[in-house]
Amino acid sequence: MRKAVWAYIGALVAFLVLDGLWLGVLMSSTYKELLGSLMLEQPKWGPAIVFYLLYVLGVVFFVVMPALARGSARRAALAGAFFGLVAYGTYDMTNWATLQGWSAQLALMDMAWGGLLTCLAALSGYWAARKLAS
């Protein structure tokens, strides 16, 4: 249980910091340009918080804990990247298929980010559990 808690904390901190930099600093103007009127002036924080808490729980359950059981950081990285690609791909491909104004460029960029972000969050959770729960 202790490993799972540290894995969750490590993954959540990494995910929040990296996604905050991505959305708030690096890509803010790009998203505004690509999404235009689809974007809200301010995000709805309730659904955003639920997403972050639930998504990282999925990363820990499906990626980090199995990687810890095998003692493999490589497994955490690869499974995290794949989990992120699938999760973000589900969101982006659905939006591209159903929303006017959702582009291939946006979908592919966001999917790549989801894969990388989840890979790094899974690794962070893995190392936090290995180092801090011992």
C-alpha positions in Angstrom: 0.0 0.0 0.0 2.9 2.4 0.9 4.4 1.9 -2.6 1.1 2.7 -4.3 0.7 5.9 -2.3 4.3 7.0 -3.1 3.8 6.0 -6.8 0.6 8.1 -6.9 2.2 11.1 -5.3 5.3 10.9 -7.6 3.2 10.5 -10.7 0.7 13.2 -9.8 3.3 15.8 -9.0 5.2 15.1 -12.3 1.9 15.1 -14.3 0.7 18.4 -12.8 4.0 20.2 -13.1 4.7 19.1 -16.7 1.1 19.5 -17.9 0.9 22.9 -16.3 4.1 24.0 -18.1 2.8 22.6 -21.4 -0.7 24.1 -21.2 0.1 27.3 -19.4 3.4 28.3 -20.8 4.6 26.4 -23.8 1.4 25.8 -25.8 -1.1 28.3 -24.5 -1.1 30.4 -27.7 -1.0 27.4 -30.0 -4.1 25.9 -28.4 -5.9 29.3 -28.6 -5.0 29.5 -32.3 -6.0 25.9 -33.1 -9.2 25.8 -30.9 -10.4 29.3 -31.3 -14.0 29.7 -29.9 -14.0 26.1 -28.6 -11.8 27.3 -25.6 -13.3 28.7 -22.5 -11.8 31.9 -21.0 -11.1 30.0 -17.8 -11.0 26.2 -17.4 -13.7 24.5 -15.4 -11.6 23.4 -12.4 -13.9 20.8 -11.0 -13.8 18.5 -14.1 -10.1 19.2 -14.5 -9.3 18.1 -11.0 -11.4 15.0 -11.4 -9.5 14.2 -14.7 -6.1 14.6 -13.1 -6.8 12.6 -10.0 -8.5 9.8 -12.0 -6.0 9.6 -14.8 -3.0 9.4 -12.5 -4.9 6.7 -10.6 -5.1 4.8 -13.8 -1.4 5.3 -14.6 -0.5 3.9 -11.1 -2.9 1.0 -11.3 -2.2 -0.1 -14.9 1.4 1.0 -15.4 3.4 1.8 -12.3 2.3 -1.1 -10.0 2.9 -3.8 -12.7 6.3 -2.2 -13.5 7.2 -2.2 -9.8 6.2 -5.9 -9.5 8.7 -6.6 -12.3 11.3 -4.2 -11.0 11.5 -2.5 -14.4 11.8 1.2 -15.0 11.8 0.4 -18.7 8.4 -1.3 -18.4 7.1 1.8 -16.6 8.3 4.1 -19.4 7.1 2.0 -22.3 3.8 1.1 -20.8 3.3 4.7 -19.7 3.9 6.0 -23.2 1.5 3.4 -24.6 -1.2 4.1 -22.0 -0.9 7.9 -22.7 -1.1 7.4 -26.4 -4.2 5.2 -26.1 -5.9 7.5 -23.6 -5.1 10.8 -25.4 -5.8 9.1 -28.7 -9.3 8.1 -27.6 -10.0 11.7 -26.7 -8.4 13.3 -29.7 -9.7 10.9 -32.4 -13.2 11.1 -31.0 -13.0 14.9 -31.0 -11.5 14.9 -34.5 -14.3 12.6 -35.7 -17.1 14.6 -34.1 -16.1 18.3 -33.5 -15.9 20.9 -36.2 -12.6 22.7 -35.9 -10.6 19.8 -34.4 -7.7 19.2 -36.7 -5.3 16.4 -37.5 -2.5 18.7 -36.4 -4.1 19.2 -33.0 -4.9 15.5 -32.5 -1.4 14.3 -33.4 0.3 16.9 -31.3 -1.9 16.2 -28.3 -1.4 12.4 -28.7 2.3 12.8 -28.8 2.2 15.0 -25.7 0.0 12.5 -23.9 2.4 9.7 -24.6 5.4 11.6 -23.4 3.7 13.1 -20.4 2.3 9.8 -19.2 5.7 8.1 -19.8 7.4 10.7 -17.6 4.7 10.6 -14.9 4.9 6.8 -14.8 8.7 6.9 -14.4 8.3 9.5 -11.7 5.8 7.4 -9.9 8.0 4.3 -10.3 11.1 6.0 -8.9 9.2 7.7 -6.0 7.8 4.3 -5.0 11.2 2.6 -5.3 13.1 5.3 -3.4 10.6 6.5 -0.8 8.6 3.4 0.1 11.6 1.3 0.9 
